[in-house]
Amino acid sequence: MGLPLVVGVDGSDSSLQAVDWAVDEAARCGLPLRLVYSSLWERYEGARPSFSTDRPAEEVMAEHITASCAERARLRNPEVKVSTEVLPDDAVSVLLREGREASALVTGSRGRGGLAGLLLGSVSLSVAARAVCPVFVVRGSEPNRQGAFGRVVVGVGDSPEGSGAVRFAFREAEARGCALQAVRSWRHPAHEHVDHPLLADDAVRAQEERASTVLTDMLRDPVRDHPQVDVHRQPVEGPAHKVLLDASADADLLVVGALRRHGHFGLQLGRVAHVLLHHSECPVAVVPQRA
């Protein structure tokens, strides 16, 4: 088995959806599943007398949540190997550390206390922006989460951040046995040749052809390495975030890249990834470009 698929759990409905989704992903990829709960009760409860038989409420809750999530995972798929751990730190720090030895991290879209339908929770956003491994944020309606559409969508950006996401998307499509839609957005040239319709048409055609060329170049090696994946190349006119949001409506997974920055600031997600993490209608995978 490879490195585990790590899921952050906190007992919220969103994290339970993440557990269900992660069980299916672990089964597809032949990976063990590790459920982690972050707890700071040790810091806030203070030292207990050695003779005390009382247990802090937070400790009891943490153990209950991890045990319940583990049982939920085993009931969903008994063949997936499941382990749990309660770790004494804040959720972001725990998941970022776990990500160093994980095949990927999985989070829900909202934590405890978050309201369904609102923007992405701060923990999920921070983890997606800073993790060194791929991060799945499980969101969207049940058909999208359950893989009802048989389609993975990848936003094809420029090298270098685009190549890692494309390779990841091919592996996901292969594991799922579904089609891959590779999308590259392009825009009409602004204020070019407005008095010359034929020249304007040429400029538009050139932009679309440039998008098609990028798709061809970025997909060439992955197509060779994954010949069984049914690939659909789609240059689409419009802002990248809108094009990909539209594509997420009938997708099982949306994959985007992130460029690792030097220093302690983590990944540079950019506007497109931020919009998708907040508003996508299906689960989103953020894939860092490894050096």
Sequence and secondary structure as in RCSB ss.txt:
>XXXX:A:sequence
MGLPLVVGVDGSDSSLQAVDWAVDEAARCGLPLRLVYSSLWERYEGARPSFSTDRPAEEVMAEHITASCAERARL
RNPEVKVSTEVLPDDAVSVLLREGREASALVTGSRGRGGLAGLLLGSVSLSVAARAVCPVFVVRGSEPNRQGAFG
RVVVGVGDSPEGSGAVRFAFREAEARGCALQAVRSWRHPAHEHVDHPLLADDAVRAQEERASTVLTDMLRDPVRD
HPQVDVHRQPVEGPAHKVLLDASADADLLVVGALRRHGHFGLQLGRVAHVLLHHSECPVAVVPQRA
>XXXX:A:secstr
  S EEEE  SSHHHHHHHHHHHHHHHHHT  EEEEEE  HHHHH    TT     HHHHHHHHHHHHHHHHHHH
H TTS EEEEEESS HHHHHHHHGGG SEEEEESS TT  TTSS  HHHHHHHHH SS EEEE S HHHHTT S 
EEEEE  STTHHHHHHHHHHHHHHHHT EEEEEEEE   TTSSTT HHHHHHHHHHHHHHHHHHHHHHHHHHHHH
 TTS EEEEEEES HHHHHHHHHTT SEEEEEEEE SSSS EE HHHHHHHHHH SS EEEEEE  
